[in-house]
Every structure is written in C-alpha cells, then in structure tokens.
Amino acid sequence: MLDPKLQPLPKVTHRQLLIRGLRCQCPNCGQAKLFETRLRIHRYCPNCGMRIERSDGYYLGPLCINYGATVFAFVLPTLLLGFFGYIAIKLALAIAFTGALLLPVLLYRFSWSCWLTIYYICLPDELHANRPEDCDDLSFEEEQRTRPKD
C-alpha cells in the first residue's frame, strides 16, 4: 500500500493558495496548520510531508514582509503624526517604540503565511500537488531539483 503522504493531490489554484494563506494552512494540502506553536513553524507539513522551511535564507521573505509592515504601516505614520504636531513627539516616540517591539511578534505568523502564498503564486510548480505526473521528485529539496540529470 502506498504511503498516504505520497498520494497525488488535486492541483492547487491561485484562489486556493490565497485562502490557505489567510488561514495559515499548508499551501500544498490545505489540511494542516503551518505552526507548531505561536512562534514555531513546522519544518514539514504534518499532513502531506511538504517541506515548509526550505533552506538557509528562506526566512528572509517573512522577515522583509514583517519589517515592511511594521515600519511603513505603523512606526513611520506614528512618527510623522508627532513630527507634524498632531500628537506630542514624546508620545509618538513611545508609541512607535512600543509598536516596533510588539508588532513583529504579532505579525510573525501572518508574514510567514503571506510569504508562502506569494512564493507559490509566483512559482506554482514548486508545490507537490502542481508538479507533473511524471515527476518522481518528492523530496522538495532545491539541491536535488537543480542538479543536472545523468
């Protein structure tokens, strides 16, 4: 009997990827949550076995999303309100500092989910479910995909 984790899955559409991203679910199967705990992402999907944390540097995508959202959507507008006199500058600095500490933690899960959604919308064939039927590469490892075939 075949391992259920290796069974073919129906192709994943962009709409499904967006829904799974908003729900913080595995982009491949949509059955499992991306996170073990509040701040710890699964290395592999517990349901389908797809590798979620791919390689060194893969965390840079979520980091950029998290940083951008924190700085440009909260800290910068708060500081501008203080600079232009809508609120006291000391209050603006205190709010911006507090937000700079808390928001990255609060947005961590969203930034990972957003990154995976963007990644797989741009590269849909990277999902196991979207791979051609004749593809036997089930390891989801970059080194094995890019290595020339003999």
N, C-alpha and C positions, 0 to 999 in steps of 0.2 A: 504494500500500500504506500502511496506517495505521502510525503510529509505535507500536511495542510498549509504550512507556511510557503511551500513552493508551488502551490496550485496557481494557475493563471487567474488573474483578476481582470474584471472589465476595464476598458480604457477609461482614464480619468480626464474629464473635460476641464476647461478653464473655470467654468462656473462651480464645479465640484471642488476644485482647488481653493477658490475663494471662500466657499462655505466652510471647508475643512480648516482653512487658515483662521477664520473668525472664531471657530470653535476650539482652536488649539488641538486639532486632531492630526493623526498621521496623514501626510499628503498622499500616500500610496493606497492605503486601505480604508482610511476614514473611520476605523473601528477603535483605535487606541488613542489615549491622550499622549501628548508629546512629553509631558513632565512626570518624573517620579515623585518629586516633592515640589514645593513652591518655587525653588530656585535651582533645581537639578533636572536637566533634560535627559531623557533616555538616550543611550548610545545607539540602541537598535529598537525598532518598534516591537513591543511585546506581542503583537498580533501577527504581523506579516514578516517580521525579521529585517525590514529595510533599515539600512544604517542611516541614522538621522544626523549624528555628529560625524561628518565625513573625514576631514583631515585637518592638519595644522593650518591655522589661519581661517578656517571656516567660520569661526566665531566673530570675525571682523565685520561681516554683514550685519548681524544683530547689534553689534557694538555701535556701528555708524548710525543705524536707524534709531537706537536708543539715545545716543548723544544728540543727534539732529533734532529729535522730538523734544528732548529736554531743553536744549539751548534755544532753538528757534521758536518753539511754541510756548515756552514758559519763561525762562530766565531773561532772554532779550526783551520781550514785551514788558516784563515787570520792571526791568532796569530803565527802559525808555519812559515808562509812566513816572518813575521817580525823577529822571533827568529833566523831563518837561514840566514837572511840578504838579502833576495830577495827584500824586501821593508823596509823602515825605521821603527823601532819599534814603534815610536810615531804615525806614520801614521797607522800602523797595529792596534794599540790600539784604535785610533779614529774610524777606520772603523769597528772594532769588536764591540765597544761600540754602535755605531750608528745602526749597524745591530741587536744587541741584543735588542735594543729598538723598532725598526721598524718591523723586520721580524715576531715576534709573532702576531702582529696586521694584517699584510698582509697574514699570513698563517692560520689565525683563521678559516675561512670558509673551507679551504682545510682540516685542521686537523679534524674538526667535520665530514665532509663528508667521509674522509678516515677511521675514527674510526667506523662510522656506517657501512661502507662497510665491513671492517674486521670483525666486530661483527656479522653481518648477514650472511657472508660467512661461518664463523665458526659455527653459530647456525641458520641455515636456517629455522627451525621450529618455531622460535620466531616471524617470520613475519606472520601477519594475513593471507596473501594470501597463505602461505605454510602450514597452520595448517590443520589437518584432518577435513573432512567434518562434522564429528560427534561432533567436539569441539564447545561448545557454549560460550567459554570464549572470549568475545570481549572487555574486559577492558584493556588488555595489562599491567596489574599490577602484579608485582612479588609476592606480598603477596598472591594474590588470586590464582596464578598458583602453588605456593609451599605449600599451605595449604592442609592438607590431606582431602580427600573427605569422607563424612559420609556415 
